[in-house]
Amino acid sequence: MEAVITIDVLRRSGADVVVASVEKQLRVDACHGVKIVADALVSNCRDACGMPGATNLKESEVLESIVKKQASDGRLYAAICVFLAVALGSWGLLKGLKDGKVVTTRGPGTPMEFVVALVEQLYGKGKADEVSGARVMRANHGDEFTIAEFNPVQWTFDNSPQILVPIANGSEEMEAVIIIDILRRAKANVVVASVADKLEILASCQVKLVADMLIDEAAKLSYDLIVLPGGLGGAQAFAKSKKLVNMLKKQKESNRPYGAICASPALVLEPHGLLKV
């Protein structure tokens, strides 16, 4: 979540973001099984600026040299969660906290505010407000918000629930990854299925995600819940997938829950009578 939210929002703000892998290959398997394909290897990014955040990055000498050069040049650098202490601390780079050159945050629940703070540092408050408004972020955490549940569902499972999250070219990467990440943290068995003709898809802000299987294979299984992320291109692809639409219809007929975010309710659920309140 931390990596994808950071990449997504910065790219929406107009930043040229290079996603660099410190592994020997471009594909990286994140801590909760989300598979991401980087743009380049970190060894090829010695002159690039970046703000990755994961504990194993500390061992990369190339990354250490990049961040130290960023600090010595008086430019902005940032870190999330354990990377702050594990890497920046050991590299002697926490002094930037005193002169405003480093931005930090605590963990997976805070990356949206974190990256909007980076946008404000890079582009000013106007751009930060523009980006955060479009993401439907809470402008004031002191305000009270009410959540209305139109169709209350009682969730009871003897074992870990099996959940399908389809993805497609143009899917909203933040929405997909947050759903997958949180559900897997809750010990759900999440199947990520591509409705494209291959496992790797290119999401709406150019993040490359890799599914667990294709939708044809996923359709052989049954699910306690199906959740559709948004993204205009992804929602359009979902709507064209007869296999996925049939799975959603069977889900409804079996009185099992399904859900959708952003463009998917209007483009996928509503045309097939799956959005009745």
C-alpha positions, 0 to 999 in steps of 0.5 A: 500500500505504502509504495503504490499510494506514493507512486499513484498520487505523485504521478497524478500530480505530474511528477516523473516517478521512477519505480526502482527494484533493489532485487536482481529482477524487476518483479517484486513480491510485496509483503502481502503477496501483491506483485509489482513490476518496477520500471528499472533496477536501482543500479540503473538509477544512480542519477534519479531521485526517489522515495521508496519505502520497505525494510529490505531496501536498507541493504542496497548500497546503490540506494544508500548512495542515491539517498545520501546524495539527495541529502547532501544536495539539500533536496527532499527525501522521504520515508514511511514506517520502519524504513525511517529507523532501519535505513535512514537512521543507520545511514545518518540521515535523520538530521533532515528532520530538523531542517525540513528536508525529510518527510516521514510518516508512521505506517500503512494508514497514513500514506495518503496524507504523507504523499499529499504533503510531498505534493505540497512540498514539490508543487505547492498547496494548490496542487495538493488540494487539487489532488486530495480533493479528487481522491475524496480525502477527509479535509479535516480529521476532526470532522465526524463522518457517517457511514450508511449501510443500505443492505446490512450483511451478517458476515459469518465464516467457519474458515478464512473467506475466499475473495476475488479481486479482478484487475485489468488494464486501467484499473485504479492501482490504489483501490486494488492494492488497498483492498488486497492488502487489507483483506490479506492482513485480515487473513482472507484468502484473496485471489487476484484475477486478470481479465486481460489475456495475460497476468501482468496489467498496466494500471491507470497511473502506469503501475504494473501489477501481476495477478495470481491467475487469469479470470478463466481459471478464477471462474472455476472457484467459488467466492464468499465475496467479489470486489471490483476496484475502480479506474475507468479503463479497468471498469470498462474491461470488467463490463466487457468480460462475460466471465466476470459478469456471469460470476457476479450474477451467480454471486447475487443469485446465491445471496453472496456479497459483492462490492465495487468502487468508483467507476465500477458500480456505474459501468459494471453493476448497474447495467446488469441490474446488480446495483439495486438498493 
